[in-house]
């Protein structure tokens, strides 16, 4: 499954990229929201995972733009949120249209189980469209 991982932190992109690749996924990385949108618009991405902490345009705006675009509307989205901000941002995560949010630091097994759940959802969505 092709996954877009979007985060401003290069080390985070590397770490999550390795984790996802080890689980058998193809990973493309964006370190800004505009680059993430460009990669999504090219097509082929099946799941979007984004860190909620972007400086200018944030991940909530990324998700809102995805949900407004008919081509990207059904794409599953997982947002990563800092533990300190989880309570205040939970409503914003779901209000933006994200499917799931999890707090950092991330438990790798839990993270991969959420990715699998989103992959299953994506598979069902694609079958229903056919």
C-alpha positions as CSV (number, residue, x, y, z in Angstrom):
1,X,0.0,0.0,0.0
2,X,1.3,3.4,-0.9
3,X,1.4,5.8,2.1
4,X,2.1,9.5,2.3
5,X,3.9,10.4,5.5
6,X,3.9,14.2,6.1
7,X,5.9,15.7,9.0
8,X,8.3,18.7,9.2
9,X,10.9,16.7,11.2
10,X,13.3,14.8,9.0
11,X,14.2,12.3,11.7
12,X,10.5,11.6,12.3
13,X,10.0,11.0,8.5
14,X,13.0,8.6,8.5
15,X,11.8,6.7,11.5
16,X,8.2,6.3,10.4
17,X,9.3,5.6,6.9
18,X,11.4,2.7,8.0
19,X,8.7,1.4,10.2
20,X,6.1,1.5,7.4
21,X,8.6,0.0,4.8
22,X,9.5,-2.8,7.2
23,X,5.7,-3.5,7.4
24,X,5.7,-3.9,3.6
25,X,4.4,-0.4,2.5
26,X,5.6,1.9,-0.1
27,X,6.3,5.4,1.5
28,X,6.5,8.8,0.1
29,X,7.5,11.7,2.4
30,X,6.5,15.4,2.5
31,X,8.0,17.9,4.9
32,X,5.4,20.6,4.2
33,X,1.7,20.7,3.6
34,X,2.1,22.2,0.1
35,X,4.4,19.3,-0.9
36,X,2.0,16.8,0.7
37,X,-0.9,18.2,-1.4
38,X,1.2,18.0,-4.6
39,X,2.0,14.4,-3.9
40,X,-1.6,13.6,-3.2
41,X,-2.8,15.3,-6.3
42,X,-0.4,13.1,-8.4
43,X,-2.5,10.1,-7.3
44,X,-1.5,6.7,-6.2
45,X,-1.4,7.4,-2.4
46,X,-3.8,5.2,-0.5
47,X,-3.3,6.4,3.1
48,X,-2.2,9.8,4.4
49,X,-0.4,10.0,7.8
50,X,0.5,13.4,9.0
51,X,2.0,15.0,12.0
52,X,-0.4,17.7,13.4
53,X,2.5,20.0,14.1
54,X,3.3,21.9,10.9
55,X,4.4,25.5,11.2
56,X,2.4,27.4,8.5
57,X,-0.5,25.4,7.0
58,X,-1.2,22.7,9.5
59,X,-2.3,19.1,9.1
60,X,-5.9,20.1,9.9
61,X,-5.9,22.4,6.8
62,X,-4.4,19.5,4.8
63,X,-7.2,17.2,5.8
64,X,-9.8,19.9,5.1
65,X,-8.4,20.4,1.6
66,X,-8.4,16.6,1.0
67,X,-12.0,16.4,2.1
68,X,-13.0,19.2,-0.2
69,X,-11.3,17.5,-3.2
70,X,-13.6,14.9,-4.8
71,X,-10.5,12.8,-5.8
72,X,-9.1,12.7,-2.3
73,X,-12.2,12.7,-0.2
74,X,-12.3,9.0,0.5
75,X,-8.6,8.7,1.4
76,X,-8.0,7.5,4.9
77,X,-6.1,9.9,7.2
78,X,-4.3,9.3,10.4
79,X,-3.0,12.3,12.4
80,X,-0.2,12.2,15.0
81,X,-0.7,14.6,17.9
82,X,1.6,15.4,20.9
83,X,0.3,13.9,24.1
84,X,0.3,17.3,25.7
85,X,-2.1,18.6,23.1
86,X,-4.2,15.5,22.6
87,X,-7.2,16.6,24.6
88,X,-7.4,20.1,23.1
89,X,-6.9,18.8,19.5
90,X,-9.0,15.6,19.5
91,X,-12.1,17.6,18.5
92,X,-10.1,19.4,15.8
93,X,-8.7,16.1,14.5
94,X,-12.1,14.6,14.0
95,X,-13.7,17.9,13.0
96,X,-11.2,18.2,10.2
97,X,-12.2,14.8,8.7
98,X,-9.4,12.7,10.0
99,X,-10.3,9.0,10.5
100,X,-8.0,8.4,13.4
101,X,-5.6,10.3,15.6
102,X,-3.0,8.9,17.9
103,X,-0.7,10.5,20.4
104,X,3.1,10.8,20.4
105,X,5.2,9.1,21.5
106,X,3.7,6.4,19.3
107,X,3.6,2.7,20.2
108,X,4.9,1.1,17.0
109,X,2.6,-2.0,17.2
110,X,-0.5,0.2,17.9
111,X,0.5,2.5,15.1
112,X,0.8,-0.4,12.6
113,X,-2.5,-1.8,13.7
114,X,-4.2,1.5,12.9
115,X,-2.5,1.6,9.6
116,X,-3.8,-1.9,8.9
117,X,-7.3,-0.8,9.9
118,X,-7.1,2.1,7.5
119,X,-5.7,-0.2,4.7
120,X,-8.8,-2.4,5.2
121,X,-11.1,0.6,5.1
122,X,-9.4,1.8,1.9
123,X,-9.8,-1.7,0.4
124,X,-13.5,-1.8,1.2
125,X,-13.9,1.8,-0.2
126,X,-12.2,0.8,-3.5
127,X,-14.3,-2.4,-3.8
128,X,-17.6,-0.5,-3.2
129,X,-16.7,2.0,-5.9
130,X,-16.1,-0.8,-8.4
